[in-house]
Amino acid sequence: MTKSELIARLAQRYPQLVAKDAEYAVKMILDAMTHALVDAHRIEIRGFGSFGLNYRPPRIGRNPKSGDKVHVPEKYVPHFKAGKELRERVDAAPIASSRPPQPHPRTVQQ
């Protein structure tokens, strides 16, 4: 589900909510979550999961084209851990097909 699909679903589910208001609400929630992570705070949404930061130490990487060694600096990366209720609901959901889910076309790297 994309952000625009989430906005459309909110506007559809709550007819009293104008699409612009749904868009504003989603934007405000995501902005608040982003600012919390930037400030190194943990976000916990009970029944859904938690967002935090994982530290990645500096390392020596390799350029895949040339094979040259490249210094990769330390960084913090966002991390999501699904809550127990979300894991149980996903596990109990009927499988839509016998095939595993395919990645979104934009996420496939070539």
C-alpha positions as CSV (number, residue, x, y, z in Angstrom):
1,M,0.0,0.0,0.0
2,T,1.4,3.4,-1.0
3,K,0.8,6.7,0.9
4,S,-1.7,7.8,-1.8
5,E,-3.6,4.5,-1.5
6,L,-3.7,5.0,2.3
7,I,-5.1,8.5,1.9
8,A,-7.7,7.2,-0.6
9,R,-8.8,4.4,1.7
10,L,-9.1,6.8,4.7
11,A,-11.3,9.2,2.6
12,Q,-13.4,6.3,1.4
13,R,-13.9,4.7,4.8
14,Y,-14.7,8.0,6.5
15,P,-17.0,10.0,4.1
16,Q,-17.1,13.0,6.5
17,L,-13.3,13.3,5.9
18,V,-12.4,15.3,2.8
19,A,-9.5,13.8,0.8
20,K,-7.4,16.9,1.5
21,D,-7.9,16.4,5.2
22,A,-7.0,12.8,5.0
23,E,-3.9,13.7,3.1
24,Y,-3.0,16.3,5.7
25,A,-3.5,13.9,8.6
26,V,-1.3,11.2,7.0
27,K,1.4,13.8,6.3
28,M,1.3,15.1,9.8
29,I,1.6,11.6,11.3
30,L,4.5,10.6,9.0
31,D,6.2,14.0,9.8
32,A,5.8,13.4,13.5
33,M,7.2,9.9,13.2
34,T,10.2,11.2,11.1
35,H,11.0,13.9,13.6
36,A,10.9,11.4,16.5
37,L,13.3,9.1,14.7
38,V,15.6,12.0,13.7
39,D,15.7,12.9,17.4
40,A,16.6,9.3,18.2
41,H,13.3,8.5,19.9
42,R,11.6,5.2,19.8
43,I,8.1,5.0,18.4
44,E,5.7,2.4,19.8
45,I,2.2,1.8,18.4
46,R,0.7,-0.9,20.6
47,G,-0.7,-3.9,18.7
48,F,1.1,-2.8,15.6
49,G,4.8,-2.5,16.3
50,S,7.7,-0.2,17.1
51,F,10.1,1.9,15.1
52,G,13.7,2.5,16.2
53,L,17.2,3.1,15.0
54,N,19.9,0.5,14.4
55,Y,23.5,1.5,14.4
56,R,25.7,0.3,11.6
57,P,29.4,0.7,12.3
58,P,31.9,2.0,9.7
59,R,33.3,-0.7,7.4
60,I,35.2,-1.3,4.2
61,G,32.9,-2.0,1.3
62,R,33.6,-2.9,-2.3
63,N,32.6,-1.1,-5.4
64,P,30.7,-3.9,-7.4
65,K,31.8,-2.4,-10.8
66,S,35.5,-1.9,-10.2
67,G,36.1,-4.1,-7.2
68,D,37.9,-1.2,-5.4
69,K,37.7,-0.9,-1.7
70,V,35.4,1.9,-0.5
71,H,35.1,3.3,3.1
72,V,31.4,3.1,4.2
73,P,30.9,5.5,7.1
74,E,28.9,4.7,10.3
75,K,25.2,5.4,10.1
76,Y,21.9,4.8,11.8
77,V,19.1,3.1,9.9
78,P,15.4,3.0,10.7
79,H,14.2,-0.4,11.9
80,F,10.6,-1.7,12.3
81,K,9.7,-4.6,14.6
82,A,6.1,-5.9,14.2
83,G,4.1,-6.3,17.4
84,K,2.7,-9.5,18.6
85,E,-0.9,-8.7,17.6
86,L,0.1,-7.7,14.1
87,R,2.3,-10.9,13.7
88,E,-0.6,-13.1,14.9
89,R,-3.2,-11.4,12.5
90,V,-0.8,-11.7,9.5
91,D,-0.1,-15.3,10.3
92,A,-3.8,-16.2,10.7
93,A,-4.8,-14.4,7.5
94,P,-5.7,-16.7,4.6
95,I,-3.1,-17.0,1.9
96,A,-4.2,-15.2,-1.3
97,S,-2.3,-17.5,-3.6
98,S,0.1,-20.4,-3.3
99,R,3.0,-18.3,-4.6
100,P,5.1,-16.1,-2.3
101,P,4.4,-12.3,-2.7
102,Q,6.3,-10.6,-5.5
103,P,8.3,-7.4,-4.8
104,H,6.9,-4.1,-6.0
105,P,8.4,-3.4,-9.5
106,R,10.0,-0.2,-8.2
107,T,11.9,-2.1,-5.5
108,V,13.6,-4.6,-7.9
109,Q,17.2,-3.6,-8.6
110,Q,18.9,-4.6,-11.8
